[in-house]
Amino acid sequence: MQKLYATGFNAWGQLNFDAEPNTEPDDVETFTHVLSANAITSIRPALSYTTVTTSDGNSKAGTSTVGDADRLAHFSEALNGQVVVYDKSDGGILLQYPSVADLLKEILECKCFLGFPDVVQVVAYDVGFAALSADGSVWTWGDARFPECLGRDAALKSADVPGLVAALKGLPTGPIVKLAAGGYVLAALTKGQDLYCWGGYPGRRPVVLEGLMGEPSPIVVSVTPDAASTGEVGEEDIVDVGVGDGHMIALTASGSVCVIGSNASGQLGLGRDWKSANDTDVSKSWIKVGGFSSDEGRQATSVYAGPRSSFVVVTEK
């Protein structure tokens, strides 16, 4: 049996799976059990709704603006409304539509990017997309006004078409095996469990990761939980990651769940009264969240992030 735990922004009842949402549901301040299934295979968290694919079918909470788009198995929607789907035919095509409504109408006015075989994942950030192939290649494209989100030189390949992120090739711990994105930050995990991040929005607060801004290419990120939350100090290998609008969540090889960034809507799961050392609702260091370990009978297996929410899938003994 697997269970889904969630925390964060809940204005549309997007974390309420087992009941009709209240007129004005409260945000969820700590990780709370919201759904159970024999197997939870994927989660699509958006600002106003959450769709979860399980062994029993799809479950949805909140208010969706995409109509019957849930019938589509795979699509990635940026906050600016643009949508990308991947078509394996004809050597692999990335199709970009102006909106989900246009995708559902199957209009012909879409951008077609040819020659992308074996794409295994497409993720969206606020103003663009990233795609990952089976061999670990990463391509990015999006709004040229935010070049940091590309992780590559837009002079070599225009920002509005997929361009290879060369800095993510030939990494010391192997190829990229997983992408995550949210807000203006993107993340990539290597086979050897290293975490690379890039992006940022100049002048925007909060900055999710210190040192991220001003770098033209991805940087390796150390997840070292604050000793105050763990009782010990040490860098952790990463097996899964989620990126929100102003926060991140990571699952370590030891089974720990760690969070960083804004907790304004409870998305770090640290409680209503939590404050950082400088008395703000933003943590600039990684914090280990309690309650997810084999010793406690709950083994975390994957993590996800919505714009202002966080999710942990656990297997309970």
N, C-alpha and C positions, 0 to 999 in steps of 0.2 A: 504494500500500500504506500502511495506517495501523497504528501500533503503540501499545499501551497500556503506560504506565509507572506503577508504583504504589510506595507506601512506607507504612509504618506498622504498626498492630496486625494480628497475623496468627495469633492463638491458635487459631482454627478453620480455618486454612488458607484464609482468604477472599481471599488474594492469590495462591494457587497454582492456576492454570488448566490447566497442562500436565502435572500429575502428581497422584497421590493424596497428600493431605496427610499429614505425619508425625503421630505420636501427639501430640507437643508441638512444633509448628512454631515457629520463631523469628520474632520481629518482623522486618520489613524496614526497614533503617535509612537507605537511600538509594533514590532513584528507580531502579527495576529493571524491565526489560522483562518483561511477564507474558503478553501476548497479541498476536496479529497477525491482521489481516483486511483484505479489500479496502476496507471502510468500517466504521467504528465509529460508530453513530448515537446510542446512549444508554447510560448507566451508572446502575445502581441500587445504591449502596453502603449496606449496613446494618452493624450491629455484628458479626454473625457470618457474613455471607455477602455476596457481590457478584454481581450479575447484569449481564451486558453484552449489549446487542443489537447485532449486526453484520449485514453483508450476507449472512453465511452462516448466520444464525439466532442463537439465544440460547446464551450460555456462562455457566456458574455455577460459583463456587468457594465453599468453606466449607460451613457447616451452616445450612440454612434452616429456620425455624420456621413458615413460611407454607404448607407443603404444596405444592399445585399452583397456588398463586396466581400463579406465573409465566405462566400461560396468560392472565392478565389484562394487557392492554396498558398500562393506566394506572391506578395507584392510589398514594396517598400515605399512609404509615404513620408516625404520631407515636410517640415512645418510650413513651408511656403506653398504647400498643396500639390507639388509635383510628385509624380509616381513613376516607379520603375518596376518592370517585370522582366523576367528572364525566359527566353524561348530557346530550347535546346536545338531546334531544327536549323537547317542550313548553316551548320558550323558554329552555332551559338550567337544569339542576338540579344542585345540589351535594348528594350523598348521603353522610351520615356514619354509619358503622357502629361498634359497640363494639369490634370486632376483625376481623382478616382472616378468621378462621373463620366469623364471622357473615356477612361479605360473601360468602364462598364458598357458604354455605348459602342465600344470597339471601333472608334473613329480612326480614320486613316492619317489624320494630322498628328503624327507622333514622330519623335526622333528615333532613328534606328541605327544602332551601333553594331556593326558586323564584326565577325572574327573573334569571338570570345568563347571558345570551347571550354567545357568543363568548369563553368562557374558554379561554385557550391554555396555561395552566400552573397547577398546584396543587403547593405544597410543604408539607412538614411540619417543624415543630420539635418539641422534646421534649413540649410540652403544648398544641399547637395547630397551626393551618394558615394559609396565605395563598394567595390566588388572584389571578391576573393575567388581565385581559381584553385583547382585541386592540387596544383604544384606549388602553391603558396604565393603566387603573384597577386599583387594588390593594385587595383586601378582606382583613381578618384576623379571626380568631376563635380562642378557646381558653380556657384556665384563667384565671378572673378574679383569681386570686392573683398573677398575673404580668402586671400591666397594661403594663409596659414593652415586652413583646413584641407588644402590639397596635399601637403606633405611633399611637394615636388615643385619644380620650376615650370611655371605656366608659360614661360617664353619658349620652352621646348615643345610643349603640347598645350593647345588652348585649354583654358579652364573649363569650358562648357562641353568638352568631349573627354571620354575616359583616357587618362594618361597613367602610365606605369609609375609607381612609387619605387624608384630604383633603390632608395635607402633601405627598403625592406627585403632586398634580395641578398643572399649570401650571409645571413646573420650567423653569429657564432653558436647559437643554440637551435639552429634548424629553421625550417620554413614556417611561415605564418599558417596557423590552422583555425583561427577564429577572429572575427571582427566584431566590434561594438561601436555605436555612435550615438550621440545625443547632444542637443544644444549646438555648440561649435567645437566640440572635442570628439576625436576619433581614437580608438584603441585597437591594438592587434596583439594576439598571443602567439608565441612561437611553440613549436613542438616540444622544445626543452623548457617550457613554462616561464619564459621571460615576457614581460609586458612592455610594449612600446606605445607611446601616445603622441599625438600632435594636434594642432589646431589652436583655438582661442579667438577671442573677440577683443581687440584693443580697447581698453577703458571700461570693459564690462566687469561688474562685480556680482558674484564672487568669482575669483579665479580658482578653478577646481584644483589645479596642480601648480605648485610653485615652480617656476623655471620653464613653464610650457611656452609662454609668450616670447616672441622674438626669435624662435628657432625655426629655420626654414624647412627642416625635415624632422621625422619622428625621433623622439628621445626615449631611452630606456628608463622605466619608472620602477623604483624600488618600493615595494609594499612592506613597510616596517611598522607594525602597529605600535602605537604609543605605549610605553612601558606602564603608564598609569592604568591602561585598560587590560593589560595582559600579565603584568607582574614580571615580565621578561622582555628582553630586547633581541631582535633578530630579524633579518630579512626573510621573507617568505616567497616560495615559488607559487605561481598563479596558474590555476586550472580553468577559471572562468571569470568573466568580467561583464559588468553592465555600466552604461554611461547615460546619465540623465542630463537635464538642462543645466544643472549647477552642482551635480554630485556624481559620485561613482560608487559602485559596490564590487567587491572582488571576493572570490572563493579561493582559498589557498590549498596547497597540496596536503596540508595537515588537517583540512576540513574546517578551518576557521572562516568566518564571514567578517570581512573588514569593510568599513565605509569611510568616505571623506567628502568634504564639501558642505553644501548648505543643508540645514535641517529646518528651514523655515516652515515647511509643511509636514514635518515629521518624517521626511523621506530617509533619514539615517536610522530611524527606529530607536532613538536613544531616550525617548520620553519627552513629555511636554515641557518639563522644567530644565532640560539640559542646556547648559551654556558652556562655551569654550573658555579657555584660560583668560582670554581678554574680553569675556562677558558678551560674546556675540553668538548667533546661531549658526556660525560657520566654523567647521573644523578644518584646519590647514594641515593636519596630520591624520594618518590612518588610525581608526579606532576599531578594535575587535568587538563585535556584537556577541553577547552571551546567549546561550540557549541552543546553539547549534554545534553539537559534538556527539561522537559515538558514545561517550561516557554518559551523556544525558539522554541517550536513546533516540536522538534525532541527528541523522547524518545528512548534511547538506550535499546535494548533488549538482545543483546549477543555480545561477543567479541571473536576474534580469533587472533592468531599470527603465521606468517610464520617465517622462519629463520631470515629474516631481514625486515619484514613487519608487519603491524598491520591492523586489520579490525574491524569495528563496524557496526552491523546491527541495523537500527533504524526504528521505526514506526512513520511516519510523519502524523500530523493532517491535 
